[in-house]
């Protein structure tokens, strides 16, 4: 978003990235495709997410991180990006997995929050509903290895 001409990010994204930076920059996080991660996202408004899936494995868990980003809209008349104030609501994220995962929603907007979301059985895995995605939020799925 800063590349689109905004002088400062809204909310507390600097603090957010400092607090949860491991989910952005940990070298153990490997990029994976939606198919390999078993992920799908259903949203009434387009979100950027497919290139922003990372996964890391430990002896205790497999963590899958999916970043949900509101697509900025370019306004050629103003030569800046505009973000639609109609945020995505009720975003359903499904993941193929055997056992019930632990899923955390991390966001900075409107306030910095980490909240565990209930995972419901869905088709060949589990699903969570993200109440609202503003500029950027992400989910951390923890499953048994």
Phi and psi in radians as a Rosetta constraint file:
Dihedral C 1 N 2 CA 2 C 2 CIRCULARHARMONIC -1.145 0.35
Dihedral N 2 CA 2 C 2 N 3 CIRCULARHARMONIC -0.486 0.35
Dihedral C 2 N 3 CA 3 C 3 CIRCULARHARMONIC -1.220 0.35
Dihedral N 3 CA 3 C 3 N 4 CIRCULARHARMONIC -0.232 0.35
Dihedral C 3 N 4 CA 4 C 4 CIRCULARHARMONIC -1.677 0.35
Dihedral N 4 CA 4 C 4 N 5 CIRCULARHARMONIC 0.143 0.35
Dihedral C 4 N 5 CA 5 C 5 CIRCULARHARMONIC 1.834 0.35
Dihedral N 5 CA 5 C 5 N 6 CIRCULARHARMONIC 0.043 0.35
Dihedral C 5 N 6 CA 6 C 6 CIRCULARHARMONIC -1.293 0.35
Dihedral N 6 CA 6 C 6 N 7 CIRCULARHARMONIC 2.425 0.35
Dihedral C 6 N 7 CA 7 C 7 CIRCULARHARMONIC -1.459 0.35
Dihedral N 7 CA 7 C 7 N 8 CIRCULARHARMONIC -0.529 0.35
Dihedral C 7 N 8 CA 8 C 8 CIRCULARHARMONIC -2.607 0.35
Dihedral N 8 CA 8 C 8 N 9 CIRCULARHARMONIC 2.502 0.35
Dihedral C 8 N 9 CA 9 C 9 CIRCULARHARMONIC -1.306 0.35
Dihedral N 9 CA 9 C 9 N 10 CIRCULARHARMONIC 2.498 0.35
Dihedral C 9 N 10 CA 10 C 10 CIRCULARHARMONIC -1.269 0.35
Dihedral N 10 CA 10 C 10 N 11 CIRCULARHARMONIC 3.048 0.35
Dihedral C 10 N 11 CA 11 C 11 CIRCULARHARMONIC 1.033 0.35
Dihedral N 11 CA 11 C 11 N 12 CIRCULARHARMONIC -2.671 0.35
Dihedral C 11 N 12 CA 12 C 12 CIRCULARHARMONIC -2.098 0.35
Dihedral N 12 CA 12 C 12 N 13 CIRCULARHARMONIC 0.960 0.35
Dihedral C 12 N 13 CA 13 C 13 CIRCULARHARMONIC -1.177 0.35
Dihedral N 13 CA 13 C 13 N 14 CIRCULARHARMONIC -0.554 0.35
Dihedral C 13 N 14 CA 14 C 14 CIRCULARHARMONIC -1.098 0.35
Dihedral N 14 CA 14 C 14 N 15 CIRCULARHARMONIC -0.841 0.35
Dihedral C 14 N 15 CA 15 C 15 CIRCULARHARMONIC -1.132 0.35
Dihedral N 15 CA 15 C 15 N 16 CIRCULARHARMONIC -0.670 0.35
Dihedral C 15 N 16 CA 16 C 16 CIRCULARHARMONIC -1.042 0.35
Dihedral N 16 CA 16 C 16 N 17 CIRCULARHARMONIC -0.844 0.35
Dihedral C 16 N 17 CA 17 C 17 CIRCULARHARMONIC -1.203 0.35
Dihedral N 17 CA 17 C 17 N 18 CIRCULARHARMONIC -0.503 0.35
Dihedral C 17 N 18 CA 18 C 18 CIRCULARHARMONIC -1.223 0.35
Dihedral N 18 CA 18 C 18 N 19 CIRCULARHARMONIC -0.803 0.35
Dihedral C 18 N 19 CA 19 C 19 CIRCULARHARMONIC -1.158 0.35
Dihedral N 19 CA 19 C 19 N 20 CIRCULARHARMONIC -0.745 0.35
Dihedral C 19 N 20 CA 20 C 20 CIRCULARHARMONIC -1.969 0.35
Dihedral N 20 CA 20 C 20 N 21 CIRCULARHARMONIC 0.451 0.35
Dihedral C 20 N 21 CA 21 C 21 CIRCULARHARMONIC -1.020 0.35
Dihedral N 21 CA 21 C 21 N 22 CIRCULARHARMONIC -0.489 0.35
Dihedral C 21 N 22 CA 22 C 22 CIRCULARHARMONIC -1.034 0.35
Dihedral N 22 CA 22 C 22 N 23 CIRCULARHARMONIC -0.496 0.35
Dihedral C 22 N 23 CA 23 C 23 CIRCULARHARMONIC -1.452 0.35
Dihedral N 23 CA 23 C 23 N 24 CIRCULARHARMONIC -0.047 0.35
Dihedral C 23 N 24 CA 24 C 24 CIRCULARHARMONIC -1.891 0.35
Dihedral N 24 CA 24 C 24 N 25 CIRCULARHARMONIC -0.687 0.35
Dihedral C 24 N 25 CA 25 C 25 CIRCULARHARMONIC -2.123 0.35
Dihedral N 25 CA 25 C 25 N 26 CIRCULARHARMONIC -0.044 0.35
Dihedral C 25 N 26 CA 26 C 26 CIRCULARHARMONIC -1.034 0.35
Dihedral N 26 CA 26 C 26 N 27 CIRCULARHARMONIC 2.194 0.35
Dihedral C 26 N 27 CA 27 C 27 CIRCULARHARMONIC -1.152 0.35
Dihedral N 27 CA 27 C 27 N 28 CIRCULARHARMONIC -0.280 0.35
Dihedral C 27 N 28 CA 28 C 28 CIRCULARHARMONIC -1.345 0.35
Dihedral N 28 CA 28 C 28 N 29 CIRCULARHARMONIC -0.269 0.35
Dihedral C 28 N 29 CA 29 C 29 CIRCULARHARMONIC -1.355 0.35
Dihedral N 29 CA 29 C 29 N 30 CIRCULARHARMONIC 2.103 0.35
Dihedral C 29 N 30 CA 30 C 30 CIRCULARHARMONIC -1.872 0.35
Dihedral N 30 CA 30 C 30 N 31 CIRCULARHARMONIC 2.424 0.35
Dihedral C 30 N 31 CA 31 C 31 CIRCULARHARMONIC -1.128 0.35
Dihedral N 31 CA 31 C 31 N 32 CIRCULARHARMONIC 2.424 0.35
Dihedral C 31 N 32 CA 32 C 32 CIRCULARHARMONIC -2.374 0.35
Dihedral N 32 CA 32 C 32 N 33 CIRCULARHARMONIC 2.724 0.35
Dihedral C 32 N 33 CA 33 C 33 CIRCULARHARMONIC -1.416 0.35
Dihedral N 33 CA 33 C 33 N 34 CIRCULARHARMONIC 2.816 0.35
Dihedral C 33 N 34 CA 34 C 34 CIRCULARHARMONIC -1.000 0.35
Dihedral N 34 CA 34 C 34 N 35 CIRCULARHARMONIC -0.683 0.35
Dihedral C 34 N 35 CA 35 C 35 CIRCULARHARMONIC -1.121 0.35
Dihedral N 35 CA 35 C 35 N 36 CIRCULARHARMONIC -0.785 0.35
Dihedral C 35 N 36 CA 36 C 36 CIRCULARHARMONIC -1.155 0.35
Dihedral N 36 CA 36 C 36 N 37 CIRCULARHARMONIC -0.639 0.35
Dihedral C 36 N 37 CA 37 C 37 CIRCULARHARMONIC -1.390 0.35
Dihedral N 37 CA 37 C 37 N 38 CIRCULARHARMONIC -0.294 0.35
Dihedral C 37 N 38 CA 38 C 38 CIRCULARHARMONIC 1.270 0.35
Dihedral N 38 CA 38 C 38 N 39 CIRCULARHARMONIC 0.553 0.35
Dihedral C 38 N 39 CA 39 C 39 CIRCULARHARMONIC -1.851 0.35
Dihedral N 39 CA 39 C 39 N 40 CIRCULARHARMONIC 2.552 0.35
Dihedral C 39 N 40 CA 40 C 40 CIRCULARHARMONIC -2.505 0.35
Dihedral N 40 CA 40 C 40 N 41 CIRCULARHARMONIC 2.616 0.35
Dihedral C 40 N 41 CA 41 C 41 CIRCULARHARMONIC -2.242 0.35
Dihedral N 41 CA 41 C 41 N 42 CIRCULARHARMONIC 2.251 0.35
Dihedral C 41 N 42 CA 42 C 42 CIRCULARHARMONIC -2.035 0.35
Dihedral N 42 CA 42 C 42 N 43 CIRCULARHARMONIC 2.081 0.35
Dihedral C 42 N 43 CA 43 C 43 CIRCULARHARMONIC -2.467 0.35
Dihedral N 43 CA 43 C 43 N 44 CIRCULARHARMONIC 2.544 0.35
Dihedral C 43 N 44 CA 44 C 44 CIRCULARHARMONIC -1.258 0.35
Dihedral N 44 CA 44 C 44 N 45 CIRCULARHARMONIC -0.367 0.35
Dihedral C 44 N 45 CA 45 C 45 CIRCULARHARMONIC -2.124 0.35
Dihedral N 45 CA 45 C 45 N 46 CIRCULARHARMONIC 2.569 0.35
Dihedral C 45 N 46 CA 46 C 46 CIRCULARHARMONIC -1.128 0.35
Dihedral N 46 CA 46 C 46 N 47 CIRCULARHARMONIC 2.323 0.35
Dihedral C 46 N 47 CA 47 C 47 CIRCULARHARMONIC -2.102 0.35
Dihedral N 47 CA 47 C 47 N 48 CIRCULARHARMONIC 2.586 0.35
Dihedral C 47 N 48 CA 48 C 48 CIRCULARHARMONIC -1.510 0.35
Dihedral N 48 CA 48 C 48 N 49 CIRCULARHARMONIC 2.161 0.35
Dihedral C 48 N 49 CA 49 C 49 CIRCULARHARMONIC -2.684 0.35
Dihedral N 49 CA 49 C 49 N 50 CIRCULARHARMONIC -0.574 0.35
Dihedral C 49 N 50 CA 50 C 50 CIRCULARHARMONIC -1.009 0.35
Dihedral N 50 CA 50 C 50 N 51 CIRCULARHARMONIC -0.732 0.35
Dihedral C 50 N 51 CA 51 C 51 CIRCULARHARMONIC -1.392 0.35
Dihedral N 51 CA 51 C 51 N 52 CIRCULARHARMONIC -0.027 0.35
Dihedral C 51 N 52 CA 52 C 52 CIRCULARHARMONIC -2.019 0.35
Dihedral N 52 CA 52 C 52 N 53 CIRCULARHARMONIC 0.774 0.35
Dihedral C 52 N 53 CA 53 C 53 CIRCULARHARMONIC -1.948 0.35
Dihedral N 53 CA 53 C 53 N 54 CIRCULARHARMONIC 2.294 0.35
Dihedral C 53 N 54 CA 54 C 54 CIRCULARHARMONIC -2.310 0.35
Dihedral N 54 CA 54 C 54 N 55 CIRCULARHARMONIC 2.680 0.35
Dihedral C 54 N 55 CA 55 C 55 CIRCULARHARMONIC -2.487 0.35
Dihedral N 55 CA 55 C 55 N 56 CIRCULARHARMONIC 2.495 0.35
Dihedral C 55 N 56 CA 56 C 56 CIRCULARHARMONIC -2.421 0.35
Dihedral N 56 CA 56 C 56 N 57 CIRCULARHARMONIC 2.599 0.35
Dihedral C 56 N 57 CA 57 C 57 CIRCULARHARMONIC -2.100 0.35
Dihedral N 57 CA 57 C 57 N 58 CIRCULARHARMONIC 2.388 0.35
Dihedral C 57 N 58 CA 58 C 58 CIRCULARHARMONIC -2.263 0.35
Dihedral N 58 CA 58 C 58 N 59 CIRCULARHARMONIC 3.110 0.35
Dihedral C 58 N 59 CA 59 C 59 CIRCULARHARMONIC -1.153 0.35
Dihedral N 59 CA 59 C 59 N 60 CIRCULARHARMONIC -0.469 0.35
Dihedral C 59 N 60 CA 60 C 60 CIRCULARHARMONIC -1.587 0.35
Dihedral N 60 CA 60 C 60 N 61 CIRCULARHARMONIC -0.498 0.35
Dihedral C 60 N 61 CA 61 C 61 CIRCULARHARMONIC -2.825 0.35
Dihedral N 61 CA 61 C 61 N 62 CIRCULARHARMONIC 2.806 0.35
Dihedral C 61 N 62 CA 62 C 62 CIRCULARHARMONIC -1.902 0.35
Dihedral N 62 CA 62 C 62 N 63 CIRCULARHARMONIC 2.137 0.35
Dihedral C 62 N 63 CA 63 C 63 CIRCULARHARMONIC -1.884 0.35
Dihedral N 63 CA 63 C 63 N 64 CIRCULARHARMONIC 2.238 0.35
Dihedral C 63 N 64 CA 64 C 64 CIRCULARHARMONIC -2.039 0.35
Dihedral N 64 CA 64 C 64 N 65 CIRCULARHARMONIC 2.194 0.35
Dihedral C 64 N 65 CA 65 C 65 CIRCULARHARMONIC -1.962 0.35
Dihedral N 65 CA 65 C 65 N 66 CIRCULARHARMONIC 2.179 0.35
Dihedral C 65 N 66 CA 66 C 66 CIRCULARHARMONIC -2.161 0.35
Dihedral N 66 CA 66 C 66 N 67 CIRCULARHARMONIC 2.081 0.35
Dihedral C 66 N 67 CA 67 C 67 CIRCULARHARMONIC -1.523 0.35
Dihedral N 67 CA 67 C 67 N 68 CIRCULARHARMONIC 2.321 0.35
Dihedral C 67 N 68 CA 68 C 68 CIRCULARHARMONIC -1.986 0.35
Dihedral N 68 CA 68 C 68 N 69 CIRCULARHARMONIC 2.019 0.35
Dihedral C 68 N 69 CA 69 C 69 CIRCULARHARMONIC -2.197 0.35
Dihedral N 69 CA 69 C 69 N 70 CIRCULARHARMONIC 2.274 0.35
Dihedral C 69 N 70 CA 70 C 70 CIRCULARHARMONIC -1.266 0.35
Dihedral N 70 CA 70 C 70 N 71 CIRCULARHARMONIC 2.245 0.35
Dihedral C 70 N 71 CA 71 C 71 CIRCULARHARMONIC -1.236 0.35
Dihedral N 71 CA 71 C 71 N 72 CIRCULARHARMONIC 2.120 0.35
Dihedral C 71 N 72 CA 72 C 72 CIRCULARHARMONIC -1.273 0.35
Dihedral N 72 CA 72 C 72 N 73 CIRCULARHARMONIC 2.580 0.35
Dihedral C 72 N 73 CA 73 C 73 CIRCULARHARMONIC -1.879 0.35
Dihedral N 73 CA 73 C 73 N 74 CIRCULARHARMONIC 2.233 0.35
Dihedral C 73 N 74 CA 74 C 74 CIRCULARHARMONIC -1.398 0.35
Dihedral N 74 CA 74 C 74 N 75 CIRCULARHARMONIC 2.264 0.35
Dihedral C 74 N 75 CA 75 C 75 CIRCULARHARMONIC -1.869 0.35
Dihedral N 75 CA 75 C 75 N 76 CIRCULARHARMONIC 1.752 0.35
Dihedral C 75 N 76 CA 76 C 76 CIRCULARHARMONIC -1.099 0.35
Dihedral N 76 CA 76 C 76 N 77 CIRCULARHARMONIC -0.488 0.35
Dihedral C 76 N 77 CA 77 C 77 CIRCULARHARMONIC -1.170 0.35
Dihedral N 77 CA 77 C 77 N 78 CIRCULARHARMONIC -0.592 0.35
Dihedral C 77 N 78 CA 78 C 78 CIRCULARHARMONIC -1.768 0.35
Dihedral N 78 CA 78 C 78 N 79 CIRCULARHARMONIC -0.188 0.35
Dihedral C 78 N 79 CA 79 C 79 CIRCULARHARMONIC 1.004 0.35
Dihedral N 79 CA 79 C 79 N 80 CIRCULARHARMONIC 0.620 0.35
Dihedral C 79 N 80 CA 80 C 80 CIRCULARHARMONIC -2.474 0.35
Dihedral N 80 CA 80 C 80 N 81 CIRCULARHARMONIC 2.852 0.35
Dihedral C 80 N 81 CA 81 C 81 CIRCULARHARMONIC -1.508 0.35
Dihedral N 81 CA 81 C 81 N 82 CIRCULARHARMONIC 2.477 0.35
Dihedral C 81 N 82 CA 82 C 82 CIRCULARHARMONIC -2.009 0.35
Dihedral N 82 CA 82 C 82 N 83 CIRCULARHARMONIC 2.461 0.35
Dihedral C 82 N 83 CA 83 C 83 CIRCULARHARMONIC -1.864 0.35
Dihedral N 83 CA 83 C 83 N 84 CIRCULARHARMONIC 2.210 0.35
Dihedral C 83 N 84 CA 84 C 84 CIRCULARHARMONIC -1.068 0.35
Dihedral N 84 CA 84 C 84 N 85 CIRCULARHARMONIC 2.312 0.35
Dihedral C 84 N 85 CA 85 C 85 CIRCULARHARMONIC -1.349 0.35
Dihedral N 85 CA 85 C 85 N 86 CIRCULARHARMONIC -0.144 0.35
Dihedral C 85 N 86 CA 86 C 86 CIRCULARHARMONIC -1.456 0.35
Dihedral N 86 CA 86 C 86 N 87 CIRCULARHARMONIC 1.678 0.35
Dihedral C 86 N 87 CA 87 C 87 CIRCULARHARMONIC -1.332 0.35
Dihedral N 87 CA 87 C 87 N 88 CIRCULARHARMONIC 2.771 0.35
Dihedral C 87 N 88 CA 88 C 88 CIRCULARHARMONIC -1.274 0.35
Dihedral N 88 CA 88 C 88 N 89 CIRCULARHARMONIC 2.262 0.35
Dihedral C 88 N 89 CA 89 C 89 CIRCULARHARMONIC -2.171 0.35
Dihedral N 89 CA 89 C 89 N 90 CIRCULARHARMONIC 2.574 0.35
Dihedral C 89 N 90 CA 90 C 90 CIRCULARHARMONIC 1.134 0.35
Dihedral N 90 CA 90 C 90 N 91 CIRCULARHARMONIC 0.700 0.35
Dihedral C 90 N 91 CA 91 C 91 CIRCULARHARMONIC -1.304 0.35
Dihedral N 91 CA 91 C 91 N 92 CIRCULARHARMONIC 2.159 0.35
Dihedral C 91 N 92 CA 92 C 92 CIRCULARHARMONIC -1.788 0.35
Dihedral N 92 CA 92 C 92 N 93 CIRCULARHARMONIC 2.159 0.35
Dihedral C 92 N 93 CA 93 C 93 CIRCULARHARMONIC -2.019 0.35
Dihedral N 93 CA 93 C 93 N 94 CIRCULARHARMONIC 2.151 0.35
Dihedral C 93 N 94 CA 94 C 94 CIRCULARHARMONIC -1.938 0.35
Dihedral N 94 CA 94 C 94 N 95 CIRCULARHARMONIC 2.531 0.35
Dihedral C 94 N 95 CA 95 C 95 CIRCULARHARMONIC -2.447 0.35
Dihedral N 95 CA 95 C 95 N 96 CIRCULARHARMONIC 2.295 0.35
Dihedral C 95 N 96 CA 96 C 96 CIRCULARHARMONIC -1.285 0.35
Dihedral N 96 CA 96 C 96 N 97 CIRCULARHARMONIC 2.098 0.35
Dihedral C 96 N 97 CA 97 C 97 CIRCULARHARMONIC -2.798 0.35
Dihedral N 97 CA 97 C 97 N 98 CIRCULARHARMONIC 2.662 0.35
Dihedral C 97 N 98 CA 98 C 98 CIRCULARHARMONIC -1.333 0.35
Dihedral N 98 CA 98 C 98 N 99 CIRCULARHARMONIC -0.943 0.35
Dihedral C 98 N 99 CA 99 C 99 CIRCULARHARMONIC -1.737 0.35
Dihedral N 99 CA 99 C 99 N 100 CIRCULARHARMONIC 2.738 0.35
Dihedral C 99 N 100 CA 100 C 100 CIRCULARHARMONIC -1.080 0.35
Dihedral N 100 CA 100 C 100 N 101 CIRCULARHARMONIC 2.189 0.35
Dihedral C 100 N 101 CA 101 C 101 CIRCULARHARMONIC -1.513 0.35
Dihedral N 101 CA 101 C 101 N 102 CIRCULARHARMONIC 2.884 0.35
Dihedral C 101 N 102 CA 102 C 102 CIRCULARHARMONIC -1.747 0.35
Dihedral N 102 CA 102 C 102 N 103 CIRCULARHARMONIC 2.158 0.35
Dihedral C 102 N 103 CA 103 C 103 CIRCULARHARMONIC -2.163 0.35
Dihedral N 103 CA 103 C 103 N 104 CIRCULARHARMONIC 2.222 0.35
Dihedral C 103 N 104 CA 104 C 104 CIRCULARHARMONIC -2.031 0.35
Dihedral N 104 CA 104 C 104 N 105 CIRCULARHARMONIC 2.350 0.35
Dihedral C 104 N 105 CA 105 C 105 CIRCULARHARMONIC -1.730 0.35
Dihedral N 105 CA 105 C 105 N 106 CIRCULARHARMONIC 2.153 0.35
Dihedral C 105 N 106 CA 106 C 106 CIRCULARHARMONIC -2.034 0.35
Dihedral N 106 CA 106 C 106 N 107 CIRCULARHARMONIC 2.256 0.35
Dihedral C 106 N 107 CA 107 C 107 CIRCULARHARMONIC -2.644 0.35
Dihedral N 107 CA 107 C 107 N 108 CIRCULARHARMONIC 2.769 0.35
Dihedral C 107 N 108 CA 108 C 108 CIRCULARHARMONIC -2.012 0.35
Dihedral N 108 CA 108 C 108 N 109 CIRCULARHARMONIC -0.068 0.35
Dihedral C 108 N 109 CA 109 C 109 CIRCULARHARMONIC -2.274 0.35
Dihedral N 109 CA 109 C 109 N 110 CIRCULARHARMONIC 2.105 0.35
Dihedral C 109 N 110 CA 110 C 110 CIRCULARHARMONIC -1.451 0.35
Dihedral N 110 CA 110 C 110 N 111 CIRCULARHARMONIC -0.412 0.35
Dihedral C 110 N 111 CA 111 C 111 CIRCULARHARMONIC -2.324 0.35
Dihedral N 111 CA 111 C 111 N 112 CIRCULARHARMONIC 2.711 0.35
Dihedral C 111 N 112 CA 112 C 112 CIRCULARHARMONIC -1.195 0.35
Dihedral N 112 CA 112 C 112 N 113 CIRCULARHARMONIC 2.168 0.35
Dihedral C 112 N 113 CA 113 C 113 CIRCULARHARMONIC -2.530 0.35
Dihedral N 113 CA 113 C 113 N 114 CIRCULARHARMONIC 2.553 0.35
Dihedral C 113 N 114 CA 114 C 114 CIRCULARHARMONIC -2.200 0.35
Dihedral N 114 CA 114 C 114 N 115 CIRCULARHARMONIC 2.059 0.35
Dihedral C 114 N 115 CA 115 C 115 CIRCULARHARMONIC -2.350 0.35
Dihedral N 115 CA 115 C 115 N 116 CIRCULARHARMONIC 2.308 0.35
Dihedral C 115 N 116 CA 116 C 116 CIRCULARHARMONIC -1.361 0.35
Dihedral N 116 CA 116 C 116 N 117 CIRCULARHARMONIC 2.298 0.35
Dihedral C 116 N 117 CA 117 C 117 CIRCULARHARMONIC -1.799 0.35
Dihedral N 117 CA 117 C 117 N 118 CIRCULARHARMONIC 2.459 0.35
Dihedral C 117 N 118 CA 118 C 118 CIRCULARHARMONIC -1.237 0.35
Dihedral N 118 CA 118 C 118 N 119 CIRCULARHARMONIC 2.329 0.35
Dihedral C 118 N 119 CA 119 C 119 CIRCULARHARMONIC -1.737 0.35
Dihedral N 119 CA 119 C 119 N 120 CIRCULARHARMONIC 2.214 0.35
Dihedral C 119 N 120 CA 120 C 120 CIRCULARHARMONIC -1.888 0.35
Dihedral N 120 CA 120 C 120 N 121 CIRCULARHARMONIC 2.481 0.35
Dihedral C 120 N 121 CA 121 C 121 CIRCULARHARMONIC -1.026 0.35
Dihedral N 121 CA 121 C 121 N 122 CIRCULARHARMONIC 2.319 0.35
Dihedral C 121 N 122 CA 122 C 122 CIRCULARHARMONIC -2.627 0.35
Dihedral N 122 CA 122 C 122 N 123 CIRCULARHARMONIC 2.095 0.35
Dihedral C 122 N 123 CA 123 C 123 CIRCULARHARMONIC 0.834 0.35
Dihedral N 123 CA 123 C 123 N 124 CIRCULARHARMONIC -2.031 0.35
Dihedral C 123 N 124 CA 124 C 124 CIRCULARHARMONIC -1.682 0.35
Dihedral N 124 CA 124 C 124 N 125 CIRCULARHARMONIC 0.402 0.35
Dihedral C 124 N 125 CA 125 C 125 CIRCULARHARMONIC -2.976 0.35
Dihedral N 125 CA 125 C 125 N 126 CIRCULARHARMONIC -2.325 0.35
Dihedral C 125 N 126 CA 126 C 126 CIRCULARHARMONIC -2.378 0.35
Dihedral N 126 CA 126 C 126 N 127 CIRCULARHARMONIC 2.765 0.35
Dihedral C 126 N 127 CA 127 C 127 CIRCULARHARMONIC -2.355 0.35
Dihedral N 127 CA 127 C 127 N 128 CIRCULARHARMONIC 2.604 0.35
Dihedral C 127 N 128 CA 128 C 128 CIRCULARHARMONIC -2.238 0.35
Dihedral N 128 CA 128 C 128 N 129 CIRCULARHARMONIC 2.703 0.35
Dihedral C 128 N 129 CA 129 C 129 CIRCULARHARMONIC -1.992 0.35
Dihedral N 129 CA 129 C 129 N 130 CIRCULARHARMONIC 2.121 0.35
Dihedral C 129 N 130 CA 130 C 130 CIRCULARHARMONIC -1.548 0.35
Dihedral N 130 CA 130 C 130 N 131 CIRCULARHARMONIC 2.054 0.35
Dihedral C 130 N 131 CA 131 C 131 CIRCULARHARMONIC -1.002 0.35
Dihedral N 131 CA 131 C 131 N 132 CIRCULARHARMONIC -0.721 0.35
Dihedral C 131 N 132 CA 132 C 132 CIRCULARHARMONIC -2.743 0.35
Dihedral N 132 CA 132 C 132 N 133 CIRCULARHARMONIC 2.396 0.35
Dihedral C 132 N 133 CA 133 C 133 CIRCULARHARMONIC -2.034 0.35
Dihedral N 133 CA 133 C 133 N 134 CIRCULARHARMONIC 2.081 0.35
Dihedral C 133 N 134 CA 134 C 134 CIRCULARHARMONIC -1.598 0.35
Dihedral N 134 CA 134 C 134 N 135 CIRCULARHARMONIC -1.926 0.35
Dihedral C 134 N 135 CA 135 C 135 CIRCULARHARMONIC -1.393 0.35
Dihedral N 135 CA 135 C 135 N 136 CIRCULARHARMONIC -0.857 0.35
Dihedral C 135 N 136 CA 136 C 136 CIRCULARHARMONIC -2.698 0.35
Dihedral N 136 CA 136 C 136 N 137 CIRCULARHARMONIC 2.231 0.35
Dihedral C 136 N 137 CA 137 C 137 CIRCULARHARMONIC -2.448 0.35
Dihedral N 137 CA 137 C 137 N 138 CIRCULARHARMONIC 2.837 0.35
Dihedral C 137 N 138 CA 138 C 138 CIRCULARHARMONIC -2.556 0.35
Dihedral N 138 CA 138 C 138 N 139 CIRCULARHARMONIC 2.755 0.35
Dihedral C 138 N 139 CA 139 C 139 CIRCULARHARMONIC -1.908 0.35
Dihedral N 139 CA 139 C 139 N 140 CIRCULARHARMONIC 2.466 0.35
Dihedral C 139 N 140 CA 140 C 140 CIRCULARHARMONIC -2.033 0.35
Dihedral N 140 CA 140 C 140 N 141 CIRCULARHARMONIC 2.005 0.35
Dihedral C 140 N 141 CA 141 C 141 CIRCULARHARMONIC -1.705 0.35
Dihedral N 141 CA 141 C 141 N 142 CIRCULARHARMONIC 2.204 0.35
Dihedral C 141 N 142 CA 142 C 142 CIRCULARHARMONIC -2.017 0.35
Dihedral N 142 CA 142 C 142 N 143 CIRCULARHARMONIC 2.178 0.35
Dihedral C 142 N 143 CA 143 C 143 CIRCULARHARMONIC -2.256 0.35
Dihedral N 143 CA 143 C 143 N 144 CIRCULARHARMONIC 2.840 0.35
Dihedral C 143 N 144 CA 144 C 144 CIRCULARHARMONIC -1.179 0.35
Dihedral N 144 CA 144 C 144 N 145 CIRCULARHARMONIC 2.512 0.35
